Amino acid sequence: MSIAEIPDHDITLASLRLMPHLGALSPFDAGRGAGFGVAFWYIYLSAGKFTEAQNLIEQTCEKYRLVFGEEHLATLKAMHRLGLTYSHLGEHKKAKELEVMVLEKRTKLLGEDHPDTLVTMAKELEVTVLEKQTKLLGEDHPDTLSAMGNLAATHSEFRDFDKAKELKVMVLEKRTQLLGQDHPDTLMAMGNLAGIHSDLGDFEKAKELDVTVLEKRTTLLGRDHPDTLRAMANLAATHSKLGDFEKAKELEVTVLEKQTKLLGEDHPETIKATAHLAVTYYNLEEFTKAGEFEVVVLEKRRHLLGDQHPDTIPAMQNLTLTHRALNKLQEAEELEQLMEDIDRLV
């Protein structure tokens, strides 16, 4: 299934399941847009195939340079992804050099206030903020802990999960000490730490934390509260990471039923819950059931968001894989052609 349909800390499993399909495809076939190179790169990166990811993103960078030029935004985004890949390979000097180059070019091209420039600057700025908050307010001040959490989130975005874990452990310890185990901020910190444990492959620890969060939110907020349903979805994702798809399905069915009742069929959270359940049916090799849900997701996203929306494309990818699993080759090829046409337009 498409990695974009999985909760953040369930990406590795989805990428590993996609790996067998990549051998029969080339992201740089004639007529196939360079965007396929980025999609393949992300799958390889999430599956821990860093050398393959490096080869793909280097080719993508070169293709973007030739087509768009050195200072085009698409080229800079590809360079940023190459820097992330260097970090995973332990080539931190190369990664830093690219990071500095991308920041300089984005600032020149877009200005200091553009979101893409700010994303590149975020980590350095948040380090500075945390240092100043700690000095002025102390380690236990709520604003310091918020700054610590923000920096941890940025480390996660840059896939530096060890640094993120170190900060999130500290935030959870201090939130628990200052606010108690049942405070909403403590439970949020616990859920964030569960996500990092999952990113690092420690799924049992993630499950332990996810279970605690769900139990406490159910007791404190009730089974129908959005935060409780979010905790239920997170635990389902962790069960999937552990290969326990039946438990994941049980939770995801409940989430979907409650989201549909509370928010309606067309709400983004309901559609996301439908997509997650489809992934689980696919993992259980219940392809017919998976396809039924994926058709619903794709129809709603095309109607509500349009064909070119970032959430619509993964829905097409998901349904394409399921069509192939069901030997519906014509339907799969039609969707693949539609995605290639959209990729050219974008």
ABEGO torsion letter per residue (X at the ends): XBAAABBAAAAAAAAAAAAAAAAABBAABBGBBAAAAAAAAAAAAAAGBAAAAAAAAAAAAAAAAAAAEAABAAAAAAAAAAAAAAAAAGBAAAAAAAAAAAAAAAAAAAEAABAAAAAAAAAAAAAAAAAAAAAAAEAABAAAAAAAAAAAAAAAAAGBAAAAAAAAAAAAAAAAAAAEAABAAAAAAAAAAAAAAAAAGBAAAAAAAAAAAAAAAAAAAEAABAAAAAAAAAAAAAAAAAGBAAAAAAAAAAAAAAAAAAAEAABAAAAAAAAAAAAAAAAAGBAAAAAAAAAAAAAAAAAAAEAABAAAAAAAAAAAAAAAAAGBAAAAAAAAAAAAAAAAAX
